[in-house]
Amino acid sequence: MSIIDAFHLPGLADADVERWTERAYGNGRVALRFPILEPGAMTRVIARLLEARSRRLARMPARDVAHALGRAAALIADPHEPLRQLADDALPAITGYSSAMIRLVLDRMALDWSERALLGLLDAELAGGVALDRFIRTPGGSRVRAVGPRLAFHVFAGNVPGVAVTSLVRSLLVRAATLGKTAAAEPLLTVLFARALARVDPGLAACIAITHWPGGGSLVEDEVVSEADVIVVYGGEEAVRAMRSRAPATARVIEHGPRVSLGMVGRAALASDAIAAATAARVAWAVSLFDQQGCVSPHVVWVERGGAIEPRAFAHRVGDALAALVTELPAGRLSASEAAAIHDARTAAEFRAIAGEDVDVRVGDAAGWTVIYDGEPRFEPSCLNRTIRIKAIDALEDVPDRLEALRGRVQAVGLEGAGDRTSTLAASLADAGVTRITDFRSLPWPPVAGHHDGAGPLDELVRRVDLEL
């Protein structure tokens, strides 16, 4: 069993740590080592971060930051690089995702961390980074400057590898010294990225600290919360609520709480068997990515009646597509509770079908995938792990009204086959609280410069200063 240090703490040497803990993953195949931090340790780390920021990052042009981050991303993308090989070997055991899924996610997300992508993000939101350096003229004639946080504290979730690195990268782009608390479910990839950054720019890597500590409300976390200007929280409602209650009045709390994504398929995407099969393949792709664990993963897909292919038949084609994807993108490891939830969802649907309701169930081997067709269009959350509900609906125009109970919780909607109704439907979805509307192939991969939960990913981190003289 290999033991990997899963922390990056500038200013804290091994000799400064009195106690350590290890956590095993994948039936003991991988073990991660973490320091048990005593009161005062994080205060020293923060002091070192702020010193490094003052010395390096505070005066560093944003485009130079993007260049350094892009070089680190290139190391993570390189299959011959030892850091990438370590990620490929360890992350399947840690996360439960298949090796093929981990490779796909790392390859795709490394593109989002590339210099080209980050420069595009700076161009989209901060005038290419110039707005961080000086006051610039706005179209209205006033002058404004963007100022990043002195210290940003990130509480990461562990459901999708790479999201934490994306958050870290954005923070550095706006010149924030950054401290990240990793999730127990995936505490390694951000550390590996920090090590890659230390290879290409040690001064910049000294501005970030990454580690894990259990639970919340600890003295260690109190030290961090009291110093942070901005706190970014990913996770469930309880985690978000707890951090909001503990944050000082001087800190801004940016919340990325639980979200769901949905799908809508109109008659134009059901016009023939070939068109419907291609649409079903894209739906299956969106469901299979991240084993449906991401906020961008659809729980329900509403399918319009009246097309050449009816919703029940479309559900069968989604099942065929999910079965075909199992070879290319195998499903990951299930916990006992996850397997039980899938079994319960299948059983409940099967009993409804036996009772004569308009319900049909298709399943793969073991708990690999599940398609539940349902003629009742009400929203029902999925138990995830490639369990998709296909809901028949008379008209796509009826969907937005069904989202009222989900207001503020919908991450994205995959929409295909609406034809010339697309703009009108998009407007109705926007009024219902949806912040992103796209096709199923793009659903799992939000654009780098896209709005995250309705806000610009850099804009939400900075404060704007108006110069009115």
Residue pairs with C-beta under 8 A, 6 or more apart in sequence:
1 24
1 28
1 29
1 30
1 31
2 30
2 31
2 90
3 22
3 31
3 32
3 33
4 30
4 31
4 32
4 33
4 86
4 90
4 188
5 32
5 33
5 191
6 32
6 33
6 34
6 182
6 187
6 188
6 191
6 211
6 212
7 33
7 34
7 35
7 191
7 210
7 211
7 212
8 190
8 191
8 194
8 195
8 198
8 205
8 208
8 209
8 210
8 211
9 35
9 45
9 209
9 210
9 211
10 45
10 48
10 49
10 52
10 205
10 206
10 208
10 209
11 44
11 45
11 47
11 48
11 49
12 35
12 41
12 44
12 45
12 48
16 41
16 44
17 35
17 36
17 37
17 41
18 36
18 38
19 35
19 36
20 33
20 34
20 35
20 36
21 33
21 34
21 36
22 31
22 32
22 33
22 34
23 31
23 32
23 34
23 184
24 30
24 31
25 31
25 32
25 90
25 93
25 94
26 92
26 93
26 94
27 93
29 93
30 89
30 90
30 93
30 94
32 94
32 187
32 188
34 187
34 211
34 212
34 213
35 41
35 211
37 211
37 213
37 220
39 219
39 220
39 223
40 223
41 220
42 179
42 220
42 223
42 224
43 223
43 227
45 179
45 209
46 151
46 177
46 179
46 209
46 223
46 224
46 227
48 206
49 151
49 177
49 178
49 179
49 206
49 207
49 208
49 209
50 150
50 151
50 177
52 177
52 203
52 206
52 207
53 150
53 151
53 175
53 176
53 177
53 207
55 203
56 203
56 204
56 206
56 207
57 65
57 172
57 175
57 176
57 177
57 203
57 204
57 207
58 175
60 175
60 204
61 129
61 133
62 122
62 126
62 128
62 129
62 132
62 133
62 173
62 174
62 175
63 119
63 122
63 128
63 129
65 118
65 172
65 173
65 175
65 204
66 115
66 118
66 119
66 122
66 129
66 173
67 115
68 197
68 200
68 201
68 204
69 113
69 115
69 118
69 169
69 172
69 173
69 197
70 113
70 114
70 115
70 116
70 118
71 115
71 200
71 201
72 113
72 193
72 196
72 197
72 199
72 200
72 201
73 110
73 113
73 114
73 115
73 193
73 196
74 110
74 114
75 81
75 83
75 84
75 196
75 199
75 200
76 83
76 84
76 87
76 106
76 110
76 113
76 192
76 193
76 196
77 84
77 106
77 107
77 110
77 111
77 114
78 84
79 85
79 88
83 192
83 195
83 196
84 106
86 192
87 102
87 106
87 188
87 189
87 192
88 99
88 102
88 103
88 106
90 188
91 97
91 102
91 106
91 161
91 186
91 188
91 189
92 98
92 99
92 101
92 102
92 332
94 185
94 186
94 187
94 188
95 102
95 158
95 161
95 185
95 186
95 332
96 332
96 333
96 334
96 335
97 105
97 161
97 290
97 291
97 332
97 333
98 329
98 330
98 331
98 332
100 328
100 329
100 330
101 289
101 290
101 291
101 329
101 330
101 332
102 161
104 289
104 329
105 160
105 161
105 162
105 290
106 161
106 162
108 445
109 161
109 162
109 165
109 166
111 117
112 166
112 448
113 165
113 166
113 169
113 193
117 448
118 169
118 173
118 448
119 128
120 448
120 449
121 170
121 173
121 448
121 449
121 457
121 458
122 128
122 129
122 173
122 458
124 449
124 456
125 449
125 456
125 457
125 458
125 459
126 132
126 146
126 174
126 458
126 462
127 136
129 173
130 136
131 144
131 145
131 146
132 145
132 146
132 147
132 148
132 174
132 175
132 462
134 145
135 143
135 144
135 145
135 465
135 467
136 143
136 144
136 145
137 143
138 144
142 466
142 467
142 468
143 466
143 467
143 468
144 464
144 465
144 466
144 467
145 464
145 465
145 467
146 174
146 458
146 462
146 463
146 464
146 465
147 462
147 463
147 464
147 465
148 171
148 174
148 175
148 176
148 461
148 462
149 171
149 174
149 176
149 228
149 229
149 230
149 461
149 462
150 176
150 177
150 229
151 176
151 177
151 178
151 179
151 227
151 228
151 229
151 230
152 171
152 176
152 177
152 178
152 179
152 228
152 229
152 230
152 231
152 232
152 461
153 178
153 179
153 180
153 181
153 224
153 225
153 227
153 228
153 230
153 231
153 232
154 164
154 167
154 168
154 171
154 178
154 179
154 180
154 181
154 231
154 232
154 233
154 234
155 180
155 181
155 231
155 232
155 233
155 234
155 235
155 239
155 243
156 163
156 164
156 167
156 180
156 181
156 182
156 183
156 186
156 190
156 234
157 163
157 164
157 183
157 185
157 234
157 235
158 164
158 182
158 183
158 184
158 185
158 186
158 187
159 185
159 186
159 290
159 293
159 294
160 290
160 293
160 294
161 186
161 189
162 189
163 234
164 180
164 182
164 183
164 186
164 189
164 190
164 234
165 189
165 190
165 193
167 180
167 232
167 234
168 178
168 180
168 190
168 193
168 194
168 208
168 210
170 457
170 458
170 461
171 178
171 232
171 461
172 178
172 204
172 207
172 208
173 458
174 458
174 461
174 462
176 229
176 230
176 461
177 207
177 208
178 207
178 208
178 209
179 208
179 209
179 210
179 224
179 228
180 190
180 208
180 209
180 210
180 211
181 211
181 212
181 213
181 221
181 224
182 188
182 190
182 191
182 210
182 211
182 212
183 212
183 235
184 212
184 214
187 212
190 210
191 210
194 205
194 208
194 210
195 205
197 204
197 205
197 208
198 205
198 206
213 220
213 221
216 239
216 242
216 243
216 246
217 242
217 246
221 246
222 246
225 231
225 243
225 246
225 247
225 248
225 251
226 248
228 247
228 251
229 250
229 251
229 252
230 251
230 252
230 253
230 254
230 461
231 243
231 247
231 251
231 252
231 253
231 254
232 254
232 256
232 461
233 239
233 240
233 243
233 244
233 253
233 254
233 255
233 256
233 257
234 256
235 256
235 257
235 258
236 257
236 258
237 257
237 258
240 255
240 257
243 253
244 253
244 255
247 253
254 460
254 461
256 452
256 453
258 295
258 409
259 295
259 409
259 410
259 411
259 453
260 295
260 299
260 381
260 406
260 409
260 410
260 411
261 294
261 295
261 296
261 297
261 298
261 299
261 410
261 411
261 412
261 413
261 414
261 443
262 298
262 299
262 300
262 301
262 302
262 379
262 399
262 403
262 410
262 412
262 413
262 414
263 283
263 286
263 298
263 300
263 301
263 302
263 413
263 414
263 415
263 440
263 443
264 301
264 302
264 304
264 396
264 399
264 413
264 414
264 415
264 416
264 418
264 425
265 279
265 283
265 301
265 302
265 303
265 304
265 314
265 416
265 417
266 304
266 307
266 396
266 415
266 416
266 417
266 418
266 419
266 421
267 304
267 306
267 307
267 308
267 417
267 419
268 307
268 417
268 418
268 419
269 275
269 276
269 279
269 307
269 416
269 417
270 276
270 279
270 303
270 304
270 307
270 308
270 309
270 310
270 314
270 417
271 307
271 308
271 309
272 308
272 309
273 308
273 309
276 307
276 308
276 309
276 313
276 314
276 317
277 317
277 320
277 321
279 314
279 416
279 417
279 440
280 314
280 317
280 318
280 320
280 321
281 321
281 324
282 414
282 416
282 439
282 440
282 441
283 298
283 301
283 318
283 321
283 388
283 414
283 440
284 318
284 321
284 322
284 324
284 325
285 321
285 325
285 440
285 441
285 444
286 296
286 297
286 298
286 414
286 440
286 441
286 443
286 444
287 297
287 298
287 318
287 322
287 369
287 386
287 388
288 322
288 325
288 329
288 331
288 369
288 386
289 296
289 297
289 329
289 444
290 296
290 297
290 444
291 331
291 332
291 384
291 385
291 386
292 298
292 299
292 382
292 384
292 385
292 386
292 387
292 388
293 384
293 385
294 444
295 411
295 412
296 411
296 412
296 443
296 444
296 445
296 446
297 384
297 444
298 388
298 414
298 440
298 443
299 379
299 380
299 381
299 382
299 384
299 388
299 389
300 379
300 380
300 381
300 382
300 388
300 389
300 390
300 391
301 318
301 388
301 389
301 390
301 391
301 414
302 377
302 391
302 392
302 393
302 396
302 399
303 311
303 314
303 315
303 390
303 391
303 392
303 393
304 311
304 393
304 394
304 395
304 396
304 417
305 311
305 392
305 393
305 394
306 394
307 417
309 317
310 392
311 373
311 375
311 390
311 391
311 392
311 393
312 358
312 360
312 373
312 375
312 392
314 390
315 360
315 362
315 371
315 372
315 373
315 390
316 360
316 362
316 371
316 373
318 371
318 388
318 390
319 362
319 364
319 369
319 371
322 364
322 368
322 369
322 371
322 386
322 388
323 364
323 369
326 364
326 365
326 368
326 369
331 367
331 368
331 369
331 385
331 386
334 342
334 367
334 385
338 367
338 383
338 384
338 385
339 367
341 383
341 384
341 385
342 367
342 370
342 383
342 385
342 387
343 367
344 383
345 370
345 372
345 382
345 383
345 387
346 361
346 363
346 370
346 372
349 359
349 361
349 372
349 374
350 361
352 359
353 359
353 360
353 361
357 375
357 376
358 374
358 375
358 376
358 392
359 372
359 373
359 374
359 375
360 372
360 373
361 370
361 371
361 372
361 373
362 370
362 371
362 373
363 369
363 370
363 371
364 370
364 386
367 385
368 386
369 386
369 387
370 386
370 387
370 388
371 388
371 390
372 387
372 388
372 389
372 390
373 390
373 392
374 380
374 389
374 390
374 391
374 392
375 391
375 392
376 391
377 391
377 392
377 393
377 398
377 402
378 391
378 402
379 391
379 402
379 403
379 405
379 406
380 389
382 388
382 389
393 399
396 418
396 421
396 425
397 421
397 424
397 425
397 428
399 425
399 429
400 425
400 428
400 429
400 431
400 432
401 432
403 410
403 429
403 432
403 433
403 434
404 432
406 433
407 432
407 433
408 433
409 433
410 432
410 433
410 434
410 435
411 435
411 436
411 453
412 434
412 435
412 436
412 437
412 438
412 443
412 446
413 429
413 434
413 436
413 437
413 438
414 438
414 439
414 440
414 443
415 422
415 425
415 426
415 429
415 437
415 438
415 439
416 439
416 440
418 425
426 437
429 437
430 437
435 451
435 453
435 454
436 446
436 450
436 451
446 452
449 456
449 457
450 457
451 457
452 460
